[in-house]
Amino acid sequence: MISLVHIARISSFTIFQAVCSTAIALVIGLTAGFWTARRQFIGRRFLLSLSSVPMCIPPLLIALGFISVWGRAGVLNKFFQYCFGLQEASSVFLYSIGGIVIAQGFYNFPIVMATVCDTWAKLPDDEANAARLLGASEKRIFHTITLYQLLPAIVSSAMLVFLYCFFSFMIILLFGTIGTTTLETEIYQSARSLIDFKRAGLLAITETTLAALFVALYSSLEQKSSRTRGVSFSAEHKRKHIRSMKERFPFAVTLILIALFFLAPLAGIVGNAFSSARESLTFATFLRMLHLPGFFNALGTTLWTATVTGFLCMTIGFFYAVLLRTIDPLGKNIFLRVIPMLPMAISSVVMGFVLTLLVKRGNALLLIIAQTALAWPLAFRQIYASLSKLPQETEDAARMLSTKKRHLLFRIYLPYSLRGMLSAAGFCFAVSAGDTTLPLVLALPRFNTLALLTYRLASSYRFNEACATGLILGALCAGVFGIANALKNGRNRQR
């Protein structure tokens, strides 16, 4: 039986690595948020487009990218070995706490960047200009005015990144060493390797309790953020060009860090996918992969399970959004508002562990139900955001014309939310398709997805094939997510 001291040590490390990863995401995200919000430069739109990467690229692919660039046999270590005649890898930081927090921090920094940029670009200058007239320095203005105005966006995005890192599984599983185990990986090892369900259960209760506390804090902070602390936003400011050396140096440092720890791993996946042990820039890896037994079966399984999951998430999210719109339009019912937050306190490993205890032999339907139970709040948030913009006058007029609720549902709510629903379905499709954790934990017999196939190829040291499979998976997720995002933005422009 695991001791309370051991549980406390694992819990402390889990929180510690999440805090450190969030700190890195905040530093890079805030800096990049300033440049994209207030400065004009070549590549600005491209940098902003990176905000979709954490949403549509699975953590497994990012881990593969870091291994291809920063791993013992990665591009940079091979480069240093060639240049300096080294016999061993010069950089092995990746397989340590440093590698874990850097990978997670840079993987999630676009979430902070996008949120902060959207707020920073529309902050009013009245208070700042008044402070300048009174002789305040730019540093003092930032600390006393700008930072205070940005605080809701910073806290909200930071808490979201913290929760992602707290539940991190694949990166910890691949990069973790002795002493770097987290609650997620420990639950998985206890249930799958040690077959110690009591130990796994105790760890699962501990993790879920801690996560529930963090989710409650996140919910409270998000409600305060929605009030925006009395800040009335203005139109987007005209962005200035970067000319002075005082700005060029930190700007260059920011771009270099993003290039090394974010863009390079993404490029590493592509590079390894189009190379082999004998030659580079070849399609031989893809040809070998296409002949792998089970590849097309994994592709088909990924497509149909993710499609069903996306549809179910969209449907549940829509009806719950309608329920809140009709029963609690002012947001006073705390119970109804808390329900969509509850799945955020349950990790994929815990969900998979509970299901293995309840069901002796799982199947694809069980996986779809589990993924839907965890992902439907993501769809609900997008759909409800669209539905909340429906003018009350339109709804009142529809009620006067017809007393039948189905007319209001199908003629007002559904058409108005349609693009948001399709966007939510695409987003949940990408989340389901890229999910490696639940299929791995459930260990379904004769079941394979692209994400599972990628993990198994990487575990068997078939790295080029793993990157090729992962590249197809990433392109599939990114393509569906991009279409969904385009639908959402198209709806916003129409309004």
N, C-alpha and C positions, 0 to 999 in steps of 0.2 A: 504494500500500500504506500502510496506517495505521501511524503511528509508535508506538513504545512509550510515548513521552511523552504522546501523545494518549490512548492507552488508559488510562494511569495517571490522567490528568486526568478522564476520563469515569468511571472506577471510583471515584475519590475523591469526585466529586460524587454519584454514586449512593449511596455509603455515607453521605455527609454528609446528604443529604436524608432518608434513611431514619432516621438517628440523630435528627435534629431532629423529624421527624414522630413518632417513638416517644416522644421527650421530652414533646411536647405531649400525646400520648395518655396518658402516665404521670401527668402533673400533673393533668389533668382527671379521668382514670379513678380515681386514688387518692383525690382529694377527693370525687368522687361516690360512690366505694365506701364511704367513711367515713359519709357522710350516710345512704345506703341501708341500711348494716349496723347502725348504732348509733343512728339518730335516726328518729322517727316524724313524718311530715309529709304534707300533702295532695299527691297526685301521686307518692308514692313508688313504687307499683306500676307506674305509667306510665313512670317513669324507668328502672326495672329492665327493663321490656319492650323498651326501646330496644336491649338487648343482642343482640336478634335481627337488627337492621338490617344490620350488616356482613355477616351470613351470608346474608341473603335479598335484599338490595337491591344490584344491581350497581354498581360504581364509576362507570359511565357516567351513571347516574341522579343520583348525588350530584354529579357534575361539572355536569350540567345544572342541578341545583338551585342550586349556587353561582353559576353564570352568571346565572340568573334573578334572584338577589338581589344579588350583589356584582359582576356583570359591568358593562361600560361602559354597557349599556342596561338594567341591572338595576333592581329596585324602589328600592333605597336611593339609587342615583345619580340616578334620576329625581326622587326625593323631595327630595334636596339641590339639584338644579337648579331645581326648582319653588320651594322655600323661599327660596333665596339668589340666584335669577336667574342661575345659572351657565350658560355656553354649552357647556362641556365637562364630561365626567364628573369628579367630584372624587375618586373612589376607583378606582384601577386596580391595587391591590396584588395582585389575583387572578392577573394574568398575570406572575408573578415567582416567585422561590424562596419568598417569604413566603406567597403564595397556595397554592403546592403543598403546603408542610408544614402549613399550617393546615387545608386541605381533607383531607389524609390523616390528620393527627393527630386531628381531631374525628370523622372517619368511623370510625376504629378505637378511639376511647376506650371505647366500650361493652364491648369485649372485656376490657380491663383492669378496668373497673368491675365487671362480672359476676364475674370470677375473684376479685378482692380482696374484694368484698362477701360472697361465699359463705364465704371463709376468715375474714374479720374478724368476721362475725356469730357464729362458733362458737369464737373464741379464749378460752381459760380466763383467768380474772381472778386466779388465785392469786398468780402472780409479781408482777403489777402492784399488787395490794393489799399484798403484803409490802413492796414498794418504797415505797408511800405511808406505811406505818407507820414506815419508816426515814427519812422526811422528803424523799423524792425528789419533784421537781416533775413535773407532767404532761408537760412538754416532755422532761425527762430519761427518763421512763418510756417515752415513745413511741420515742425514739432508741435506747434500750438494751434494751428488751424487745419492745414491739409491732412495731417495724420488723423486728427479727430474726425474729420469728414469722411475719411476712407475707412475708419475703424470697423463699421458694420460689414463692409465687403471683405475686409481682411480677415476678420474673425470668422465669418461664415465660411469662406473658402478654406481657411486653415483647419477648421474643425472637420470639414469634409475630407480633406487630405489626411488628417490624423486618423479618421475612421478607416479609410482605405489602407493606410499603412499598418494600423492596429490589426486588421484582418489579413494582412499580406501572408500569402502561403507559398506561391510558386518561387518567388525570388529568394525567400528564406530557405526553401527546400533545396534550391540549386546552389546558393552561395554560402549557406550556413555551415559553420564548423562547430567543434566542441565549445560549448559555452554560449552559442548564439542561437539556441533554440527558442522558439516563441510558443505561446499557448496553442496557436493553430497547428504548427508542425508537431508539437508534443501530443496533442489529441489524436492526430493522424497516426503517429508512430505507435501510440498506446493501443489504439483500436486495431490497426492493421498488422503491425509487426509483433508487438508483445501480446496481443489478444487479451489485454487487461481492460475490460470494460468498466470496472469500478474506477480505475485510475482515469480513464478517458472521460467518464461521466463527471467526476469531481472537477477535472480541468475544464470541461465544457460548461459546467455551472459557474465556475469562477469567471471564465471569459465572458459568458453571456451577461452576468451580473455587472461586470466592469463596463461592458459595451453599453448596457442599458443606461448606466449613469452618464456615460459620454454622450449617448443619443439624447438623453433628457437635457443635458447642457447645450447640445447643438440646437435642439428645438427651441430652447429659451433664447439663445443668442440669435437664432434666425428670426424669431418674432420681433426682437428688438431691432434687428437689421431692417426688417420690412418697414419700420417706422422712419428709417433713415435719419434719425436723430434731428429732425426738423430741417434737414437740408433740402432746399428746393433746387432741383437740377435745371441747368440751362442747356441750350443747344451746344453741340460739340464745338470745342475751340479750334481755331485755325492753328494747325501744327507748324512749328518752326523747324528750320533745317539745322542740323548739327554743324556748327562752324568752329567754335572755340576749342582749343586744346584741353581746356578744363572739362569739357564734356566728351571729347573724342576718346580719351584714354579709358574712362569707365565704360563707355559704350563698347569699345573694342574688347575689353576684358569680358563683358557680358556675352558678346557674340562668340568669343573663343570658348568660353565655358560651355555654352549651349551646343556649339559645334562638336566639342570633344565628348561630352557626356550625354548628348541627346541625339544629334544628327548623325554622328559617327556610328553609334550602335545600329541605328536604322539603316545606314548605308552598308554596315557590315553584314546584315541579313541578306541584302540584295547581292552583295559581292560574293558571299559564300554560296548562295543559291545558284549563281551563274559561274561557278568554278568547280573544279574537281582536284583530286590529288595530283593529276598530271598536267592540267592546263587550266587557264582562266578564260573568261568570256566564252563559255560553252553551254549548250543546252543539254549536255550529256546527263547532268544531274537530274533535270526534269524528266528526261526520257527514262532513266532508271526508276525514278519515283513513280512514273505512270505505270510501270510494269510491276510495282510492288503489289503483292497479294493483299487485297483489302483496301486499296487506295480509293477506288471508285465507290466501294461500299461505304467507306468513311465519309466521302464527299456527299453521297446521297443522304446518309443518316444525319449529317450536319445540317443539310438544307431543310429536310422535313421537320426535324425536331426544333430547330431554331425558328422556322416559320410558324409552327403550331404554338410555340412559347410566345413569340411576338404577338400573335393574334389573341391569345388568351390574356396576356398582360394588357393589351390595348382594350379589350372588352371589359375586363374588370376595372381598369383605370377609368374608363369612360363612365360606367354606371356609378362608380363611387364618386366621381367628380360631379355628376348630375345630382346624386344624393346630397352632397354637401351644398350644392348650389340651391337646391330647393328647401332643404331642412335647416341648414345653418349658413345662410348667406353672409352673415356678419361675423362669423368665426368665433362665436361665444361658447360653443359646445366643445369643451376640451377633450372629452372622450373620443368624439368623432375625428378630431384633428390629430390625436395621438396614434390612432390605428395605423395610418400609413407609415408612421415612424418606427413601429415595432419590428418589421423585418430588418431594419438597419442594425438591430442589436443581435441578430443571429447570423453567424458566419456560414459559409458553404460547408466547411468541415463539420461544424456542429449539426447542421441540417442533415448532411449525409450520414453522420454517425447515428442520429436519432432514427432515421429511416431504416438503417440496417438492423437496428434493434427491433423495430416494429414489423418489418417485412423480411421474411427469410430469404426470398429470392426476388430481386428487383428486375425491372425491365425498363424499356425506353419511356413508357408512360409515367413511371415513377420519377424518372429524371425530369420530364417535362413539368410535372406537378411541382417538384421541388424548385426548379428554376423559376416557374411562374410565381410561386409563393414568395420568393426572395426579390424578384425583379418588378412585380406589378406596381410597387410604389413609384418606381422611376417613370413608368408610363403615366401614372396618375398625376404626378407633378407637372409634366408637360401638358397634359390634356386640361388640367384644372387651370393652369396659367392662361391657356387660350380661352377657356370657358368663362373665366372671371372677367374678361374684357368685353363680354357680351353686354351691350347697353341695357339697363333695367327697363327703359322705355319700350324697347323691342319686345322684351319678355312680357311686360304688362299688356301691350297691345295684342300679343298672341293669346293671352289668357282671356281677353275680352272677346276675341273673335271665336274662340272655341274653349269649352270647358273640359274637353277630353285631354287627359294627360299625354296620351300617345301622340296626339297632334303636336304638342309642344316638344315632345322628345324627338320625333322624327323630322319635323319641319323647321325647328329652331335649333335645338341643342346639337343634334347630329350634323346638319350641314355646317353650322358655325365651328364645330370642333373637328371636322373631317381631316383637315390638313394636320392639325395637332395630333390626331389619332394615328395617322399614317406615319408621322415623324416618330411618335412614341413606339409604334410597332417596329419600325426600322432600327431604332436604338436598342430595343429589347432583343431583336434578332441578332444584332452584333454582340450583345452581352452574352446571349445563349451560345452562339456559335464559337465564341472565344473562350468559353468556360472550360477549363481543364480540371478544376478542383472537384466539382460534384461528380463528374463521370469517373474520376480517379478514385474518390472515396467510396462511391457506391459499388465499384468493381462489377459492373453488369456483365453477365456471361455473353460471349459472342457479340459484343457491342464495341463499336469503334467510331470515333469522330476525328475530324482533322486535327483538333486540338490534342486529343489523346495520342493520335498517331505521331504528331510532332514531338510530344513529350517522350514517347517510347523510342523514337529514332534518336533523339538527343541522349537519352539514357544509355543506349547501346553504342554510343560514340559514332554514330553515322551523322555527323554534324552537317555535311553539305545537303544531304537529303532532308534533314530536319529543317534547315533554313528554307529549302525549296517548298516543302509542305507548308511551313509557317508563312512564307510569302504569299502563297495562294490563299491561305486562311486570312491573312491580314488584308489582302486585296478584296476578298469577299466581304469582310466586315466593314472595311473603309468605304467600299462602293455602296453598300446598302445604307450605311450611316450617312454618306454624302448625299444620296438621293433623298433620304428622310430629312436631312438638314436643309436641303434646297427647297423642299416642300414647305417646311416651316418658315423659312425666310421669305419665300414667295407669298405666303399668307400674310406675313407681317407687312410686306410692302403694299399689298392690296389695301390694307387698313390705313 
